[in-house]
Amino acid sequence: MAAIGNRGTVTEATGFDAAADAQKLRGAMKGAGTDEAAITDVLAHRTIAQRQRIKEAYKQTVGKELADDLSSELSGNFKSVVLGLLMLAPVYDAYELRNAMKGAGTEEACLIDILASRSNNEIKTINEVYKKEYGKTLEDAVSGDTSGMFKRVLVSLLTAGRDESDKVDDALAVQDAKDIYEAGEARWGTDEVKFLTVLCVRNRNHLLRVFQEYQKISGKDIEASIKSEMSGSLEDVFLAIVKCIKSKPAFFAERLYKSMKGLGTTDSVLIRIMVARAEIDMLDIKSQFQKMYGKTLHSFIKGDTSGDYRKILLELCGGE
């Protein structure tokens, strides 16, 4: 029942007792009013695997689904965090993707955040879960909801075919950098397929070398070129891929920062990252956040949220 990563703020609770936790949650919802602090106390300090055991114990002793009971007792952002915490990682990703495409309009940022940052295995599992839960393939859903080159990049990412070896082919890296340069900076108009072929298929170490070579050839960082050559969701997805290749924690730190800076908070982004990364790499995201913005993630969340929602996010953030 260990955490799914080893750089998370949420780690396995010692002396874990699923039945006792289930009773605590039951007690928190009994009678008038709900004890949100007790719910936070349990769920923010258990791994996903431990939460699955609590769900089983709850169903055994109460005869109802824990998620259903919590859903009817809670509301708003706090409810979104709690329900997210109860799901297995690929189930949560599939659920978020589904919500991003439900109804009118599409939350492209969600599609990008998830598909640009997950490993091949993670994407394969998300594909399986999506089909099982929603009766259609994720590729069909994405294809029906997006268009043009943006759609093609997402479909490519969904094939989960990125090379995951650490082999660097020097000659190919130089060629790749040239191809991208010639497809963008060096011509009128941009041949986006060349970017797709390199950025969606090559392995991480190889791409880091490609980015170095690109800098030599063009005198520009690959990110600067993408910004000047592209726009809209296509620009966003290519930038996300490049940033995730360079450093996933830095990518998520920037997404968190942008979700909270300025007026208003993009809660959907804040919640999704805090829930999804809590037991994977939240420690690294926090240190990157501090390095990049000179403030703690903790202080940002504290200043930008309130009530029980703030409390549970701060617990997931794990201290200053």
C-alpha positions in Angstrom: 0.0 0.0 0.0 3.0 2.2 -0.6 2.8 5.6 -2.4 2.9 5.4 -6.2 6.1 7.5 -6.3 8.9 8.2 -3.8 9.0 12.0 -3.9 5.5 12.8 -2.6 4.2 14.6 0.4 1.6 11.9 1.0 3.2 8.7 2.2 2.0 5.5 3.7 0.3 6.0 7.1 1.8 3.8 9.8 -0.4 1.7 12.0 -3.0 1.9 9.3 -6.5 0.5 10.2 -9.0 0.7 7.3 -12.0 -0.2 9.4 -11.1 2.5 12.0 -10.7 5.1 9.3 -14.1 4.0 7.7 -15.8 4.5 11.1 -14.1 7.9 11.5 -15.5 9.0 8.2 -18.9 7.6 9.0 -18.9 9.6 12.2 -17.8 12.7 10.4 -21.0 12.5 8.2 -23.5 11.4 10.9 -26.0 13.7 12.4 -26.4 17.4 11.6 -23.5 19.0 9.8 -20.3 17.5 8.5 -16.9 17.3 10.2 -14.7 18.4 7.3 -11.6 18.5 9.5 -12.0 14.8 10.3 -12.4 13.9 6.6 -9.3 15.9 5.8 -7.4 14.3 8.6 -8.0 10.8 7.3 -7.9 11.3 3.5 -5.0 13.7 3.1 -2.7 11.4 5.1 -3.3 8.1 3.4 -1.9 6.8 0.1 -4.2 6.0 -2.8 -3.8 2.3 -2.1 -4.8 2.8 1.6 -7.8 4.9 0.5 -9.0 1.9 -1.6 -8.9 -0.2 1.5 -10.9 2.4 3.4 -13.5 2.4 0.6 -13.9 -1.4 0.9 -14.2 -1.3 4.7 -16.8 1.5 4.4 -18.9 -0.5 2.0 -18.6 -3.6 4.2 -19.7 -1.8 7.4 -22.1 0.8 6.0 -23.4 -1.0 2.9 -22.9 2.2 0.8 -20.2 3.6 -1.4 -18.0 6.1 0.5 -17.8 8.4 -2.6 -21.6 8.6 -2.8 -22.0 9.5 0.8 -19.2 12.1 0.7 -20.6 13.5 -2.5 -24.0 14.1 -1.0 -22.5 15.7 2.2 -19.9 18.0 0.7 -19.9 20.7 -1.9 -17.6 23.0 -4.0 -13.9 22.7 -4.3 -13.5 20.8 -1.1 -15.7 18.1 -2.5 -13.7 18.0 -5.8 -10.5 17.4 -3.9 -12.0 14.7 -1.6 -13.6 12.8 -4.5 -10.3 13.0 -6.5 -8.3 11.6 -3.6 -10.6 8.5 -3.5 -9.8 7.5 -7.1 -7.0 5.4 -8.5 -4.6 7.6 -10.4 -5.6 6.5 -14.0 -9.3 6.7 -13.0 -8.8 10.3 -11.8 -7.0 11.2 -15.0 -9.7 9.6 -17.1 -12.4 11.4 -15.1 -10.7 14.7 -15.5 -10.3 14.2 -19.3 -13.9 13.3 -19.5 -15.0 16.4 -17.6 -12.7 18.6 -19.8 -14.7 17.4 -22.9 -18.2 17.2 -21.5 -20.8 19.7 -22.6 -20.1 22.8 -24.6 -16.5 23.8 -25.0 -13.4 22.0 -24.1 -10.9 22.6 -21.3 -7.8 22.2 -23.6 -5.5 22.9 -20.6 -6.6 19.7 -19.0 -6.0 17.6 -22.1 -2.5 19.1 -22.4 -1.6 18.9 -18.7 -2.4 15.2 -18.5 -1.4 13.9 -22.0 1.9 15.8 -22.2 3.1 14.7 -18.8 2.2 11.0 -18.4 4.4 8.0 -19.2 3.5 5.4 -21.9 2.3 3.0 -19.2 0.2 5.7 -17.6 -1.4 6.7 -20.9 -2.1 3.0 -21.8 -3.9 2.5 -18.5 -5.8 5.8 -18.9 -7.0 4.6 -22.3 -8.2 1.3 -20.8 -10.0 3.0 -17.9 -11.6 5.6 -20.2 -13.0 2.9 -22.5 -14.4 0.9 -19.6 -15.9 3.8 -17.7 -17.3 5.9 -20.6 -18.0 3.3 -23.3 -15.9 5.0 -26.0 -12.2 5.3 -26.7 -10.3 8.3 -25.4 -9.0 8.8 -29.0 -12.6 9.0 -30.3 -13.5 11.5 -27.6 -10.4 13.7 -28.2 -10.9 13.5 -32.0 -14.5 14.6 -31.7 -13.6 17.5 -29.4 -10.5 19.0 -31.0 -9.3 19.7 -34.5 -6.4 20.4 -36.8 -2.8 19.9 -35.8 -3.6 20.2 -32.1 -5.8 17.1 -32.5 -3.0 15.2 -34.3 -0.5 15.9 -31.5 -3.0 14.6 -28.9 -3.8 11.5 -30.9 0.0 10.9 -31.3 0.5 11.2 -27.5 -2.5 8.8 -26.9 -0.7 6.1 -28.9 1.7 5.9 -26.0 4.5 5.2 -28.4 7.3 7.5 -27.2 10.7 5.8 -27.1 11.5 5.4 -23.4 15.1 4.2 -23.7 17.9 6.5 -22.7 19.9 6.1 -25.9 21.1 9.2 -27.7 21.8 9.1 -31.4 24.1 12.1 -31.9 23.8 12.2 -35.7 20.0 11.9 -35.5 19.9 14.6 -32.7 21.7 17.0 -35.0 19.4 16.0 -37.9 16.3 16.4 -35.7 17.4 19.9 -34.6 18.0 20.9 -38.3 14.6 19.4 -39.3 12.8 21.4 -36.7 14.8 24.6 -37.5 14.0 24.2 -41.2 10.4 23.4 -40.5 10.0 26.6 -38.5 12.5 29.5 -38.1 14.1 29.0 -41.5 11.0 29.2 -43.6 7.9 31.1 -44.3 5.1 29.3 -42.5 5.6 26.3 -40.2 5.7 22.6 -41.0 4.2 21.4 -37.7 4.3 17.7 -38.5 8.2 17.9 -38.2 7.8 19.2 -34.7 5.2 16.5 -33.9 7.5 13.7 -35.2 10.4 14.7 -33.1 8.7 16.0 -29.9 6.1 13.2 -29.6 8.3 10.2 -30.5 11.9 10.6 -29.4 13.1 9.7 -25.8 13.9 12.2 -23.1 17.8 12.1 -23.2 17.7 12.3 -27.0 15.4 15.3 -26.9 17.6 17.2 -24.4 20.4 16.8 -26.9 18.2 18.0 -29.7 17.3 21.1 -27.7 21.0 21.8 -27.2 21.7 21.4 -30.9 18.7 23.5 -31.8 20.1 26.3 -29.6 23.5 26.1 -31.5 21.9 26.1 -34.9 19.2 28.8 -34.4 20.7 30.9 -31.5 17.3 30.5 -29.8 15.8 28.3 -27.2 13.3 25.8 -28.6 10.6 27.3 -26.4 11.2 30.7 -27.8 10.9 29.3 -31.3 7.6 27.5 -30.6 6.2 30.7 -29.1 7.1 32.7 -32.2 6.1 30.0 -34.7 2.8 28.8 -33.2 -0.2 30.0 -31.3 -3.2 28.8 -29.3 -3.6 25.2 -28.1 -0.9 23.9 -30.5 1.7 26.3 -29.0 0.5 25.3 -25.6 0.8 21.5 -26.2 4.3 21.7 -27.8 5.5 24.0 -25.0 4.1 21.5 -22.4 5.9 18.6 -24.1 9.2 20.5 -24.1 8.8 21.6 -20.5 7.9 18.1 -19.3 10.9 16.7 -21.1 13.2 19.2 -19.4 11.6 18.9 -15.9 8.1 17.7 -14.9 8.3 19.2 -11.4 9.2 22.6 -13.0 6.3 22.2 -15.5 3.8 21.6 -12.7 5.3 24.3 -10.5 4.7 26.8 -13.3 1.1 25.5 -13.9 0.4 25.9 -10.2 1.9 29.4 -10.1 -0.2 30.5 -13.1 -3.4 29.0 -11.6 -3.0 31.3 -8.6 -1.2 34.5 -9.7 -3.2 37.6 -10.5 -7.0 37.9 -10.1 -9.0 34.8 -9.3 -7.8 31.2 -9.1 -8.1 28.5 -11.7 -9.3 25.9 -9.2 -9.6 23.1 -11.7 -5.8 23.3 -12.4 -4.8 23.7 -8.8 -7.0 20.8 -7.6 -5.9 18.5 -10.5 -2.2 19.0 -9.8 -2.4 18.8 -6.0 -4.4 15.6 -6.1 -2.6 13.9 -9.0 1.0 14.7 -7.9 0.6 14.4 -4.1 2.3 11.0 -3.7 4.5 11.2 -6.8 6.7 14.3 -6.9 5.1 17.0 -4.8 8.4 17.5 -2.9 10.2 18.3 -6.1 7.4 20.5 -7.3 7.6 22.5 -4.1 11.3 23.0 -4.3 11.0 24.0 -7.9 8.3 26.5 -7.1 10.4 28.1 -4.4 13.4 28.3 -6.8 11.4 29.7 -9.7 9.2 32.2 -7.8 11.0 32.9 -4.5 8.0 32.0 -2.5 6.7 28.8 -1.1 3.9 26.9 -2.7 2.4 26.7 0.8 2.2 30.5 1.1 0.7 30.8 -2.3 -2.1 28.3 -1.6 -2.7 29.9 1.8 -3.1 33.3 0.3 -5.3 32.2 -2.6 -7.8 29.7 -1.1 -10.0 29.6 2.0 -11.9 27.3 4.4 -11.8 23.6 4.4 -10.6 23.7 0.7 -7.5 25.6 1.9 -6.9 23.2 4.8 -7.0 20.0 2.7 -4.7 21.6 0.0 -2.2 22.7 2.6 -2.2 19.1 4.1 -1.5 17.7 0.6 1.2 20.4 0.2 2.8 19.1 3.4 4.0 22.0 5.5 6.0 25.0 4.5 
